[in-house]
Amino acid sequence: MDSHTKFMREAIRLAEESVRNGGGPFGAVIVKDGEIVAATANRVTLDNDPTAHAEVSAIRAACRKLNTFDLEGCTIYSSCEPCPMCLGAIYWAHIGKVYYGADRKDAADADFGDDFIYEELDKPIPMRRIPFLAMMHTEAQSPFKLWKEKPDKTAY
Protein backbone atom coordinates (compact mmCIF):
# COMPACT_ATOMS: atom_id res chain seq x y z
CA MET A 1 0.00 0.00 0.00
CA ASP A 2 1.42 3.39 -0.93
CA SER A 3 1.59 6.22 1.59
CA HIS A 4 -1.20 8.24 -0.07
CA THR A 5 -3.57 5.29 0.35
CA LYS A 6 -2.45 4.84 3.96
CA PHE A 7 -3.09 8.49 4.84
CA MET A 8 -6.46 8.60 3.06
CA ARG A 9 -7.55 5.41 4.78
CA GLU A 10 -6.74 7.05 8.10
CA ALA A 11 -8.85 10.11 7.20
CA ILE A 12 -11.74 7.82 6.24
CA ARG A 13 -11.30 5.75 9.41
CA LEU A 14 -11.48 8.93 11.50
CA ALA A 15 -14.67 9.95 9.67
CA GLU A 16 -16.29 6.58 10.32
CA GLU A 17 -15.24 6.65 13.97
CA SER A 18 -16.66 10.16 14.28
CA VAL A 19 -20.07 8.99 13.05
CA ARG A 20 -20.05 6.10 15.55
CA ASN A 21 -19.22 8.58 18.35
CA GLY A 22 -21.92 11.11 17.47
CA GLY A 23 -19.85 13.44 15.27
CA GLY A 24 -20.02 14.33 11.61
CA PRO A 25 -18.80 12.02 8.81
CA PHE A 26 -15.53 13.81 8.04
CA GLY A 27 -11.88 13.12 8.85
CA ALA A 28 -8.61 14.81 7.95
CA VAL A 29 -4.92 14.01 8.24
CA ILE A 30 -2.03 16.45 7.75
CA VAL A 31 1.32 15.01 6.72
CA LYS A 32 4.79 16.55 6.63
CA ASP A 33 7.86 14.71 5.39
CA GLY A 34 5.93 11.45 5.26
CA GLU A 35 4.77 11.63 8.88
CA ILE A 36 1.32 12.39 10.26
CA VAL A 37 1.46 15.62 12.26
CA ALA A 38 -2.30 15.91 12.87
CA ALA A 39 -5.27 13.57 12.51
CA THR A 40 -8.75 14.74 13.47
CA ALA A 41 -12.42 14.22 12.82
CA ASN A 42 -15.32 16.63 12.58
CA ARG A 43 -16.38 17.86 16.04
CA VAL A 44 -19.09 20.38 15.15
CA THR A 45 -21.90 18.75 17.14
CA LEU A 46 -19.67 17.29 19.84
CA ASP A 47 -18.09 20.67 20.66
CA ASN A 48 -21.02 22.90 19.62
CA ASP A 49 -18.57 24.67 17.31
CA PRO A 50 -19.62 25.26 13.70
CA THR A 51 -15.97 25.82 12.76
CA ALA A 52 -14.76 22.46 14.16
CA HIS A 53 -14.65 20.78 10.74
CA ALA A 54 -12.08 18.02 10.40
CA GLU A 55 -9.78 20.07 8.17
CA VAL A 56 -9.87 23.20 10.35
CA SER A 57 -9.30 21.08 13.47
CA ALA A 58 -6.38 19.32 11.77
CA ILE A 59 -4.86 22.65 10.73
CA ARG A 60 -5.13 23.93 14.30
CA ALA A 61 -3.53 20.76 15.69
CA ALA A 62 -0.73 20.74 13.11
CA CYS A 63 0.07 24.39 13.77
CA ARG A 64 0.26 23.73 17.51
CA LYS A 65 2.47 20.67 17.03
CA LEU A 66 4.81 22.34 14.54
CA ASN A 67 4.71 25.68 16.40
CA THR A 68 3.92 27.66 13.26
CA PHE A 69 0.99 29.22 11.42
CA ASP A 70 2.56 28.32 8.06
CA LEU A 71 2.03 24.71 6.96
CA GLU A 72 4.00 25.06 3.73
CA GLY A 73 5.42 21.66 2.86
CA CYS A 74 2.43 19.86 4.35
CA THR A 75 -0.23 17.81 2.59
CA ILE A 76 -3.79 17.32 3.80
CA TYR A 77 -5.84 14.17 3.23
CA SER A 78 -9.54 14.74 3.70
CA SER A 79 -12.21 12.06 3.61
CA CYS A 80 -14.33 14.52 1.60
CA GLU A 81 -13.73 17.50 -0.66
CA PRO A 82 -13.25 20.47 1.67
CA CYS A 83 -16.10 22.94 2.10
CA PRO A 84 -15.56 26.66 1.36
CA MET A 85 -14.54 27.43 4.96
CA CYS A 86 -12.01 24.61 5.04
CA LEU A 87 -10.77 25.50 1.58
CA GLY A 88 -10.09 29.04 2.80
CA ALA A 89 -8.28 27.71 5.87
CA ILE A 90 -6.16 25.40 3.68
CA TYR A 91 -5.10 28.34 1.53
CA TRP A 92 -4.39 30.57 4.55
CA ALA A 93 -2.28 27.79 6.09
CA HIS A 94 -0.27 27.45 2.83
CA ILE A 95 -0.82 23.70 2.65
CA GLY A 96 0.79 22.53 -0.57
CA LYS A 97 -1.51 19.73 -1.70
CA VAL A 98 -4.98 18.40 -0.96
CA TYR A 99 -6.10 14.80 -1.47
CA TYR A 100 -9.79 14.09 -0.92
CA GLY A 101 -12.01 11.03 -1.06
CA ALA A 102 -15.71 11.75 -1.47
CA ASP A 103 -16.72 14.90 -3.31
CA ARG A 104 -19.14 17.71 -2.50
CA LYS A 105 -21.96 15.96 -4.37
CA ASP A 106 -21.56 12.94 -2.08
CA ALA A 107 -21.70 15.29 0.91
CA ALA A 108 -24.83 16.96 -0.46
CA ASP A 109 -26.47 13.55 -0.87
CA ALA A 110 -25.92 13.09 2.88
CA ASP A 111 -27.45 16.53 3.63
CA PHE A 112 -24.12 18.35 3.92
CA GLY A 113 -24.58 20.56 0.87
CA ASP A 114 -22.47 23.68 0.75
CA ASP A 115 -23.24 24.84 -2.78
CA PHE A 116 -25.34 27.63 -1.28
CA ILE A 117 -22.15 29.18 0.12
CA TYR A 118 -20.45 29.14 -3.27
CA GLU A 119 -23.60 30.74 -4.70
CA GLU A 120 -23.66 33.39 -1.97
CA LEU A 121 -20.04 34.33 -2.64
CA ASP A 122 -20.88 34.99 -6.28
CA LYS A 123 -23.70 37.37 -5.39
CA PRO A 124 -23.28 41.12 -4.96
CA ILE A 125 -23.22 41.92 -1.23
CA PRO A 126 -26.71 43.50 -1.19
CA MET A 127 -28.19 40.32 -2.72
CA ARG A 128 -26.90 37.88 -0.08
CA ARG A 129 -29.30 36.06 2.27
CA ILE A 130 -27.54 37.40 5.35
CA PRO A 131 -27.36 41.19 5.39
CA PHE A 132 -23.80 42.53 5.22
CA LEU A 133 -23.83 46.17 6.30
CA ALA A 134 -20.67 48.23 6.03
CA MET A 135 -20.10 50.88 8.68
CA MET A 136 -17.35 53.06 10.15
CA HIS A 137 -15.15 52.51 7.11
CA THR A 138 -12.75 55.37 7.87
CA GLU A 139 -12.23 54.38 11.49
CA ALA A 140 -11.84 50.72 10.56
CA GLN A 141 -8.85 51.56 8.37
CA SER A 142 -6.80 52.56 11.44
CA PRO A 143 -5.61 49.01 12.30
CA PHE A 144 -4.39 48.56 8.71
CA LYS A 145 -2.47 51.83 8.90
CA LEU A 146 -0.84 50.67 12.13
CA TRP A 147 -0.02 47.32 10.52
CA LYS A 148 1.59 48.93 7.47
CA GLU A 149 3.71 51.16 9.70
CA LYS A 150 4.78 48.40 12.10
CA PRO A 151 8.44 47.61 11.32
CA ASP A 152 8.63 44.35 13.30
CA LYS A 153 5.42 42.68 12.10
CA THR A 154 5.24 39.00 11.24
CA ALA A 155 3.69 38.77 7.79
CA TYR A 156 1.34 35.93 7.04
Solvent accessible surface area in square Angstrom, and as a share of the most:
residue,aa,sasa,rsa
1,M,160,0.72
2,D,84,0.44
3,S,58,0.38
4,H,84,0.37
5,T,48,0.28
6,K,100,0.43
7,F,6,0.02
8,M,29,0.13
9,R,143,0.52
10,E,39,0.18
11,A,0,0.00
12,I,69,0.35
13,R,104,0.38
14,L,16,0.08
15,A,8,0.06
16,E,85,0.38
17,E,66,0.30
18,S,6,0.04
19,V,80,0.46
20,R,175,0.64
21,N,94,0.48
22,G,49,0.47
23,G,13,0.12
24,G,10,0.09
25,P,51,0.32
26,F,32,0.13
27,G,0,0.00
28,A,0,0.00
29,V,0,0.00
30,I,0,0.00
31,V,9,0.05
32,K,66,0.28
33,D,127,0.66
34,G,48,0.46
35,E,118,0.53
36,I,66,0.33
37,V,19,0.11
38,A,7,0.05
39,A,43,0.33
40,T,27,0.16
41,A,18,0.14
42,N,10,0.05
43,R,105,0.38
44,V,38,0.22
45,T,91,0.53
46,L,73,0.36
47,D,70,0.36
48,N,135,0.69
49,D,43,0.22
50,P,100,0.63
51,T,50,0.29
52,A,4,0.03
53,H,47,0.21
54,A,0,0.00
55,E,7,0.03
56,V,13,0.07
57,S,18,0.12
58,A,0,0.00
59,I,16,0.08
60,R,104,0.38
61,A,22,0.17
62,A,0,0.00
63,C,27,0.16
64,R,175,0.64
65,K,134,0.57
66,L,59,0.29
67,N,137,0.70
68,T,50,0.29
69,F,102,0.43
70,D,51,0.27
71,L,1,0.00
72,E,119,0.53
73,G,53,0.51
74,C,1,0.01
75,T,27,0.15
76,I,0,0.00
77,Y,5,0.02
78,S,1,0.01
79,S,11,0.07
80,C,8,0.05
81,E,44,0.20
82,P,9,0.06
83,C,19,0.12
84,P,18,0.11
85,M,70,0.31
86,C,1,0.00
87,L,66,0.33
88,G,29,0.28
89,A,25,0.19
90,I,5,0.03
91,Y,159,0.60
92,W,179,0.63
93,A,6,0.05
94,H,75,0.33
95,I,17,0.09
96,G,60,0.58
97,K,112,0.47
98,V,50,0.29
99,Y,65,0.25
100,Y,107,0.41
101,G,38,0.37
102,A,39,0.30
103,D,53,0.27
104,R,81,0.29
105,K,152,0.64
106,D,72,0.37
107,A,13,0.10
108,A,44,0.34
109,D,126,0.65
110,A,56,0.43
111,D,135,0.70
112,F,86,0.36
113,G,39,0.37
114,D,21,0.11
115,D,67,0.35
116,F,92,0.38
117,I,60,0.30
118,Y,52,0.20
119,E,102,0.46
120,E,26,0.12
121,L,109,0.54
122,D,127,0.66
123,K,73,0.31
124,P,87,0.55
125,I,91,0.46
126,P,119,0.75
127,M,131,0.58
128,R,54,0.20
129,R,158,0.58
130,I,123,0.62
131,P,103,0.65
132,F,110,0.46
133,L,149,0.74
134,A,107,0.83
135,M,147,0.66
136,M,117,0.52
137,H,131,0.59
138,T,106,0.62
139,E,105,0.47
140,A,54,0.42
141,Q,84,0.37
142,S,55,0.36
143,P,82,0.52
144,F,137,0.57
145,K,124,0.52
146,L,118,0.59
147,W,98,0.34
148,K,153,0.65
149,E,103,0.46
150,K,89,0.38
151,P,133,0.84
152,D,107,0.55
153,K,71,0.30
154,T,88,0.51
155,A,77,0.60
156,Y,167,0.63
